[in-house]
Amino acid sequence: MLKHLVLVAALAISPAAIAQDHSGHGAAAPMDGTAEMDHGAMGHGMVAAGDAPSSRAYAEANDRMHAAMGADLTGDADVDFVRSMIPHHQGAIDMARIQLEYGKDPELAALAETIIAAQEAEIAEMEAWLAARGH
């Protein structure tokens, strides 16, 4: 497990990740829900490596995730957390599926399968939590 965490951490700080424009990403929206973060200006649509199909797929997955995470906030920290985490988890699933489609490393394929199963279960739990509260 530790090996997987180290690998995920290494991937998270790869040169491609560092090179992405995250301007605006750190600017938190007010907790009262009066404003949203501008996810459209984050530069996640950048595609590297000669416009490879996998790079395009990752960029599209990131764009979808960040657009969905920009949903209106309610002022209820619990509801806002769950509503924001669902697209975040879906983004992880989408990226894991891209890894399975384009990747070659068997360890990463196994990790991607684990991520998909875990994130799908957590999404189901969060959706049930929202439904039980009428959201």
Protein Blocks (a to p, Z undefined) as FASTA:
>chain_A
ZZmmmmmmmmmmgfklmmpccehklmccdfklpaccdfklnopmpceehipaklmmmmmm
mmmmmmmmmpccehiaklmmmmmmmmmmmmmmmmmmmmmmmmmbfklmmmmmmmmmmmmm
mmmmmmmmmmmnoZZ
